[in-house]
Amino acid sequence: TIPDLKKAGLILSGLTMANADATGKFDKPVAPTAETAISLPSTTAVPAIRKFSTGSIAAYLYTIYNAKLDRSTGKPRLSQKVNLYQNGKLIAEGAAEEVDLKDQKDLGRIETFAYIQLSKAAEPGDYALQIIVTDLADGGKNAIASQWIDFEIGDK
């Protein structure tokens, strides 16, 4: 289902995950060109494959649409919570944190990213990352939006 952004409440885009290096740099996914559309990936930690090594750092990216503006500040007030599941079972529940609005060019389309350090002791297998965003300036039935992405931890 593709929501109508003009009629819907708070909406999250799909999540994208990518490998990050020790300095936190990651390659933001870009649209493929004719030259890259049918090329083999150089690593399995690309957005389409999503396979990460134990102990690695993964970046996740998403966009928040239709956040209400707080009457007192004129800016959105959003919190995000991250949960991690292994084989469908909640293994880590994050605390709600305020979404950083610094450097946002369009408050109707808030692009954000964060990192997750994958445990060196993580068992190989299937995992899912869930993002829950709450619009603190709204308070209505459309004040919460959620997305998830599955990925694998294992040997590369």
TIVO-685179 format. One line per 10 residues: their letters; for each residue x, y, z of N, C-alpha, C, O. Coordinates in steps of 0.2 Angstrom, whole numbers, plus 5000, padded with zeros to 4 digits. Atoms other than C-alpha are relative to their C-alpha. Layout:
residues N
A) X,Y,Z,X,Y,Z,X,Y,Z,X,Y,Z | ...;
This chain:
residues 156
TIPDLKKAGL) 5004,4994,5000,5000,5000,5000,5004,5006,5000,5009,5007,5004 | 4996,4994,5001,5007,5017,4995,4995,5005,5003,4990,5007,5000 | 5004,4995,4997,5000,5030,5007,5000,5007,4996,5005,5009,4993 | 5000,4993,5003,4994,5047,5001,5002,5005,5005,4999,5006,5011 | 4997,4996,4995,5005,5059,5010,4996,5006,5002,4997,5009,5007 | 5004,4994,4998,4993,5073,5009,4994,4999,5004,4992,5003,5008 | 5006,5001,4996,4979,5064,5018,5002,4996,5007,4999,4996,5012 | 4998,5004,4994,4989,5052,5030,5003,5004,5005,5005,5010,5005 | 4997,4997,4994,4996,5056,5047,5008,4998,4999,5011,4998,4994 | 4993,5002,5000,5014,5051,5052,5002,4994,4996,4998,4989,4997;
ILSGLTMANA) 4998,5005,5004,5023,5040,5040,5007,4999,5000,5011,5004,5000 | 4993,5002,5001,5040,5031,5039,5001,4997,4994,4997,4993,4991 | 4998,5004,5006,5048,5026,5023,5003,4993,5003,5004,4992,5008 | 4996,5006,4999,5056,5009,5022,5007,5001,5003,5010,5006,5001 | 4993,4999,4997,5072,5006,5031,5005,4997,4995,5004,4993,4991 | 4994,5002,5004,5089,5004,5023,5005,4999,5005,5006,5003,5009 | 4994,5001,4996,5104,4996,5031,5006,4999,4996,5006,4997,4990 | 4994,5001,5003,5122,4997,5026,5006,4999,5005,5005,5001,5011 | 4994,5000,4996,5139,4993,5033,5003,5007,5002,5003,5011,4997 | 4996,4994,4999,5148,5007,5042,5007,4998,5003,5008,4993,5005;
DATGKFDKPV) 4993,5001,4998,5167,5008,5045,5001,5002,5007,4996,5005,5010 | 4999,4998,4993,5175,5011,5062,4999,5008,5002,4998,5010,5007 | 5001,4993,4999,5173,5030,5059,4993,5002,5000,4991,5008,5000 | 5007,4998,5001,5155,5029,5056,4998,5002,4993,4992,5003,4992 | 5001,4998,5007,5156,5032,5037,4996,4994,4997,4998,4988,4998 | 5003,5005,5004,5144,5022,5026,4998,5003,4994,4997,5009,4993 | 5002,4998,5007,5139,5023,5008,4992,5000,5000,4989,4995,5001 | 5008,4999,5001,5121,5030,5007,4998,4997,4994,5001,4998,4988 | 5003,5003,5006,5111,5020,4995,4998,5005,4995,4995,5010,4996 | 5002,4995,5005,5109,5029,4978,4997,4995,4994,4998,4989,4994;
APTAETAISL) 5003,5004,5005,5099,5024,4963,5005,4997,4995,5010,5001,4994 | 4995,5003,5005,5108,5012,4951,5000,5004,4993,4995,5007,4991 | 4999,4998,5006,5114,5018,4935,5000,4995,4995,5000,4989,4997 | 5000,5005,5005,5114,5009,4918,5006,4995,5001,5006,4989,5000 | 4994,5003,4999,5132,5004,4922,5000,4995,5007,5004,4990,5007 | 5000,5003,4994,5129,4998,4940,4994,4995,5001,4994,4991,5006 | 5007,5004,4998,5111,4990,4939,5001,4993,4999,4997,4989,5003 | 5000,5007,5000,5117,4973,4934,5008,4998,5002,5010,4993,4999 | 4994,5002,4997,5134,4972,4943,5000,4996,5006,4995,4997,5010 | 5000,5004,4994,5139,4960,4956,5002,5005,5006,5007,5009,5005;
PSTTAVPAIR) 4998,4996,4994,5140,4968,4974,5007,4997,5002,5009,4992,5002 | 4993,5002,4998,5158,4968,4981,4999,4998,5008,5004,4995,5010 | 5001,5003,4993,5151,4964,4999,4993,4998,5001,4988,5000,4997 | 5007,5002,4999,5136,4956,5006,4996,5005,5004,4990,5004,5006 | 5003,4995,4996,5132,4971,5017,4997,5005,4996,4997,5011,4998 | 5003,4995,5004,5123,4980,5003,4992,5000,5002,4990,4995,5005 | 5007,4999,4998,5105,4986,5005,4995,4994,4998,4991,4992,5002 | 5005,5005,5003,5097,4972,4995,5002,4993,5004,4997,4989,5004 | 4998,5007,4997,5107,4957,5004,5000,5001,5007,4997,4996,5010 | 5000,4999,4992,5109,4964,5022,5002,4994,5004,4999,4992,5008;
KFSTGSIAAY) 4997,5005,4996,5121,4951,5029,5006,5004,5003,5010,5007,4999 | 4994,4996,4997,5133,4958,5042,5004,4995,5005,5001,4989,5006 | 4996,5004,4996,5147,4950,5052,4999,5002,5008,4996,5007,5009 | 5001,4999,4993,5146,4948,5071,5005,5006,5002,5011,5006,4999 | 4996,4994,4998,5154,4964,5079,5000,5006,4996,5004,5011,4997 | 5000,4994,5005,5151,4975,5064,4996,5005,5002,4991,5004,5007 | 5004,4994,4999,5143,4992,5064,4996,5001,4994,4998,5001,4988 | 5005,4999,5005,5127,4994,5054,4997,5007,5000,4995,5009,5006 | 5003,4994,5000,5120,5010,5049,4993,4999,4997,4992,4995,4993 | 5007,5000,5003,5101,5012,5046,4997,5007,4999,4998,5011,5002;
LYTIYNAKLD) 5003,4993,5002,5092,5026,5037,4993,4999,4998,4990,4994,4996 | 5007,5000,5001,5074,5031,5035,4998,5007,5000,5002,5012,5002 | 5003,4993,5000,5063,5046,5032,4993,5000,5003,4989,4996,5003 | 5006,4999,4997,5049,5053,5042,4996,5005,4997,4999,5011,4995 | 5004,4996,5004,5035,5061,5033,4994,5002,5005,4991,4999,5009 | 5006,4997,4997,5020,5072,5039,5001,5001,5008,4995,5001,5011 | 4999,4999,4993,5027,5076,5057,4996,5007,5001,4997,5012,4997 | 5003,4993,4998,5016,5090,5065,5005,5004,5003,5010,5002,5006 | 4996,4995,4997,5024,5106,5070,4997,5002,5007,4991,5003,5008 | 5002,4998,4993,5024,5110,5089,4998,5007,5000,5002,5011,4997;
RSTGKPRLSQ) 5003,4993,5000,5014,5126,5092,5005,5005,5003,5006,5011,5001 | 4996,4996,4996,5027,5133,5104,5007,5001,4996,5010,5007,4997 | 4993,4999,5003,5043,5130,5094,5000,5000,4992,5004,5003,4989 | 5000,5000,5007,5037,5128,5076,5004,4995,4996,5004,4995,4990 | 4996,5006,5002,5047,5112,5074,4996,4994,5002,4993,4994,5007 | 5003,5006,4998,5042,5094,5075,5003,4998,5007,5009,5000,5008 | 4997,5003,4994,5044,5085,5092,4999,4992,4999,4993,4990,4999 | 5000,5007,5001,5048,5067,5088,5004,4996,5004,5010,4998,5006 | 4996,5005,4996,5054,5052,5098,5001,4994,4996,4996,4992,4992 | 4999,5006,5003,5061,5036,5091,5002,4995,5005,5006,4996,5009;
KVNLYQNGKL) 4998,5006,4996,5063,5019,5098,5002,4994,4996,4999,4993,4991 | 4998,5006,5005,5073,5004,5091,5000,4994,5004,5002,4993,5010 | 5000,5007,4997,5070,4986,5095,5003,4995,4995,5003,4996,4989 | 4996,5005,5003,5080,4971,5090,4997,4993,5001,4996,4992,5007 | 5003,5007,5000,5072,4954,5086,5005,4995,4997,5008,4996,4992 | 4996,5006,5002,5081,4937,5084,4995,4995,4999,4991,4992,5004 | 5005,5005,5002,5070,4924,5075,4993,5001,5003,4990,4997,5006 | 5007,4998,4997,5054,4934,5080,5000,5001,5007,4994,5003,5009 | 5000,4999,4993,5059,4936,5098,5004,5006,5002,5009,5007,5000 | 4997,4994,4998,5062,4953,5106,5007,4998,5004,5006,4995,5009;
IAEGAAEEVD) 4993,5002,4996,5081,4952,5112,5003,5007,5003,5007,5007,5007 | 4998,4994,4997,5084,4971,5115,4995,5005,4998,4993,5006,4992 | 5005,4995,5001,5072,4985,5118,5003,5006,5002,5005,5007,5007 | 4997,4994,4999,5078,5002,5116,4995,5005,5004,4989,5004,5004 | 5004,4994,4996,5073,5018,5126,4998,5005,4994,5002,5006,4989 | 5002,4994,5005,5064,5032,5117,5005,5006,5000,5006,5008,5006 | 4996,4994,5001,5075,5046,5111,4998,5005,4995,4994,5003,4991 | 5002,4995,5005,5072,5062,5103,5003,5000,4993,5009,4999,4993 | 4997,5000,5007,5075,5063,5084,5003,5007,5000,5001,5012,5001 | 4995,4994,5001,5089,5075,5080,4997,5004,4994,4998,5001,4988;
LKDQKDLGRI) 5002,4996,5005,5082,5089,5069,5005,5004,4997,5004,5008,4992 | 4994,4996,5002,5099,5097,5066,5001,4999,4993,5001,4993,4991 | 4998,5000,5007,5103,5101,5048,4994,4997,4995,4996,4995,4990 | 5005,5002,5005,5086,5096,5041,4998,5006,4996,4996,5011,4998 | 5002,4995,5004,5081,5105,5026,4993,5001,4999,4990,5006,4997 | 5007,5000,5002,5063,5100,5024,4997,4997,5006,4997,4990,5007 | 5003,5003,4994,5053,5097,5041,4994,4996,4998,4992,4993,5003 | 5006,5005,5002,5039,5088,5031,5003,4994,4998,5000,4989,4997 | 4997,5006,5003,5052,5075,5025,5007,5000,5004,5012,5002,5002 | 4994,5000,4996,5065,5072,5039,5004,4994,4999,5001,4988,5000;
ETFAYIQLSK) 4996,5006,5001,5079,5061,5034,5005,4999,5006,5008,5003,5009 | 4996,5002,4994,5088,5052,5048,5003,4993,5000,5001,4989,4996 | 4996,5007,4999,5100,5038,5052,5003,4999,5006,5004,5004,5010 | 4997,5001,4994,5108,5030,5066,5004,4993,4999,5004,4991,4994 | 4996,5006,5000,5120,5015,5070,4998,4995,5005,4995,4997,5010 | 5000,5005,4996,5119,4999,5078,5006,4995,5000,5008,4993,4995 | 4994,5004,4999,5134,4989,5085,4997,4993,5001,4994,4992,5006 | 5002,5007,4999,5131,4971,5082,5005,4996,5005,5011,4997,5004 | 4996,5004,4995,5137,4960,5096,5005,4995,4997,5003,4992,4993 | 4995,5005,5002,5153,4950,5094,4998,4993,5002,5000,4988,4999;
AAEPGDYALQ) 5002,5007,4997,5144,4936,5104,4993,4999,4996,4990,4994,4998 | 5007,5001,5004,5128,4937,5092,5000,4993,4997,5005,4992,4993 | 5000,5007,5004,5123,4920,5086,4998,5002,4993,4994,5006,4991 | 5002,5000,5007,5122,4918,5067,4993,4999,4999,4990,4995,5003 | 5007,5001,5001,5104,4919,5061,4997,5006,4997,5000,5011,4995 | 5004,4995,5002,5090,4930,5056,4998,5005,5005,4996,5003,5011 | 5001,4994,4996,5087,4947,5064,4995,5004,4997,4994,5004,4991 | 5004,4995,5002,5075,4961,5063,5001,5006,5004,5001,5006,5010 | 4999,4994,4997,5077,4979,5067,4993,5004,4999,4991,5005,4994 | 5006,4996,5001,5061,4989,5071,5001,5007,5003,5004,5008,5008;
IIVTDLADGG) 5000,4993,4998,5059,5008,5072,4993,5002,5001,4989,5001,4997 | 5006,4997,4998,5045,5016,5081,5001,5007,5001,5005,5009,5006 | 4999,4992,4999,5043,5035,5079,4993,5002,5003,4988,5000,5000 | 5006,4997,4997,5030,5045,5090,5001,5007,4999,5006,5010,5000 | 5000,4993,5001,5025,5062,5085,4997,5003,5006,4991,5003,5008 | 5002,4997,4993,5024,5071,5102,4996,5006,4999,4993,5008,5004 | 5004,4994,5002,5016,5086,5094,4993,4999,4998,4989,5003,4998 | 5007,5001,5002,5001,5077,5088,4996,4997,5005,4991,5000,5007 | 5004,5003,4995,4994,5065,5101,4994,4997,4997,4990,4994,5001 | 5006,5004,5003,4980,5058,5089,5002,4993,4998,5007,4991,5000;
KNAIASQWID) 4999,5007,5002,4978,5041,5082,5005,4999,4995,5007,4994,4994 | 4995,5000,5005,4990,5045,5068,5007,5002,5003,5012,5004,4999 | 4994,4997,4997,5004,5050,5080,5006,4995,5001,5011,4996,5003 | 4995,5005,5000,5014,5033,5079,5001,4997,4994,4996,4995,4991 | 4999,5004,5007,5022,5025,5064,5006,4995,5002,5010,4997,5006 | 4995,5005,4998,5033,5009,5064,5002,4997,4993,4998,4997,4988 | 4997,5004,5006,5044,5000,5051,5005,4995,5003,5007,4996,5008 | 4995,5005,4998,5055,4985,5052,5004,4998,4993,5002,4999,4988 | 4996,5003,5006,5069,4977,5041,5003,4994,5003,5006,4994,5009 | 4996,5006,4998,5076,4960,5042,5007,5000,4997,5008,5003,4992;
FEIGDK) 4993,5000,5002,5094,4956,5041,5003,4993,5003,5000,4990,5007 | 4997,5006,4998,5106,4942,5044,5007,5001,5003,5011,5005,5000 | 4994,5000,4997,5121,4940,5055,5003,4993,4999,5001,4988,5001 | 4996,5006,5001,5134,4927,5050,5006,5001,4996,5009,5007,4996 | 4994,4999,5003,5150,4924,5041,4999,5003,4993,4994,5001,4990 | 5001,4997,5007,5153,4934,5025,5004,4995,4995,5004,4997,4989;
